[in-house]
């Protein structure tokens, strides 16, 4: 899986590149600003672009704008935002059209190298990887007549873990239940959210997107 990295902090960028290289990824390009990032994406057609939100020259939202441009112009490239900040509004902008191939992780919470590599891989394969802090903030934005309100507390818990990008087996391990029990919850979630029969991965993404938009 081919990866492009964008962060103006060279040491962090090199550290992430080394971690990914050891995990079997091919880091094909690195960038220190949004313009360099777009050039690398156009030149190397990566599977995933890992992007910091705040980059030169203003250190506000250059990375986010670049991430949105990548999703618009290079739809086969997944985008994983790595940020120091909890920017729920920015996350919703990134997820506005679809949660497929999108990730948002907080730098300070990336403590497990294997989990980070798994998150990059999920995004590159069209899945999602969202930090639990971001998920909880987005879920706090409630609206009336929301189909999410039909879910049981356990189903919401399962859907929250799905939003983090966990598989059924990963959810079962986290909740200390059987994988079969998780499958039943997932089927019930799809039904209550009125998601039509389709590929399992596609319905998971739609369910997560409905959850975050709620």
ABEGO torsion letter per residue (X at the ends): XBBBBBBABAAAAAAAAAAAAAAGBBBABBBABAAAAAAAAAAAGBABBBBBABBOAAGBAAAAAAAAAAAAABAABBBBBBBABBBAAAAAAAAAABABGBBBBBAAABABAAAAAAAAAAAAAGBBBBBAAAAAAAAABBBBGBAAAABBAAAAAAAAAAAAGBBAAAAAAAAGBBAAAAAAAAAAAAAAAGBBBBBAAAAAAAAAAAAAAX
